[in-house]
Amino acid sequence: MKKVAFLFPGQGAQYPGMGKDFFEEFEAAREVFLAADEVLGFDLTSLVFNGTKEDLKKTEVTQPAVMTTSMAVFMVLKEHYQLVPQGSAGLSLGEYSALTASGVFNLEDSLRLVQKRARLMQEGVPEGKGSMAAVLGLPRDKVEEACQEAEKLGIVSPANFNCPGQIVLAGEKDAVEKAAQLARDKGAKRTALLPMSVPSHCALLKPAGDKLAEVLSKYTPGDLTFPVVSNVKAEYYKTGEEVKELLPSQLSNPVLWEESIKLLIKDGFNIFVEVGPGNTLTGFMKKIDRGVLCYPVGDIPALEKLLKELEG
């Protein structure tokens, strides 16, 4: 039996021109982009379709841009093809897309939240203070050991447990660089500093999370129309209200992506669709479990391939 889960990408998946073919082809996608322009107060659509990589790298642009593209693709799947999942998860920022798709927030509220989240993150850590690094090919306990040893230089901790053999670190620049060096000394195949302007999912963002909690307190979340897995707990949200507690803490806690995917697989999900730009989550899936199918849907040829596979 086919059991479908949608996965929504996070910051880093963006590229110039993403979603343009959906915008040109489908009214449902156009409505999402145009709503984003109005809510955000600037011409996001032109920036996404005609801007440069540099334009899209600014956190305040990246986060709403990735979410808008993901929601445009989701609305096409839902309205044109009546394809909705039985469960979902989103990586970091992508969790907002997953919750919006499930009905916890409407599109306009979610865009405002994501815009506010991006600003709080950007303001929370001065430019140049923080850093992130990927550690490849080192067990979790050794990565945690490297972080503990580097803490004498500042804050550093695991930020993303993405898949076997890939853990991302975040924290203060010197401490992250030291932890990466120690990870190599302990046998990591490779480490790489990431071009992120904000060190997500570490203690540096606790104050930003507290401010986000104040913002979220003014919202009344709706009920989930399908289950969504929380990044922080790698468990399903029980109620819409629970998001007001977990989304703020997501900023300063690690993303348990590998555990989240394993939960979905344990519960019988066997077809995964990466809804939005890029194919990062599909890449992670291949390392988590090669036995399940995962289809990235970021453009129309990829959409056509998915529809063909689902018919088979």
PyMOL commands that set and color helices and strands:
alter all, ss='L'
color gray80, all
select helices_A, chain A and resi 20-25+27-40+44-50+53-57+59-81+94-101+107-124+140-153+173-185+203-216+243-250+257-266+280-288+300-311
alter helices_A, ss='H'
color red, helices_A
select strands_A, chain A and resi 4-8+87-90+130-136+156-163+166-172+190-194+228-229+271-275+293-297
alter strands_A, ss='S'
color yellow, strands_A
deselect
rebuild
show_as cartoon
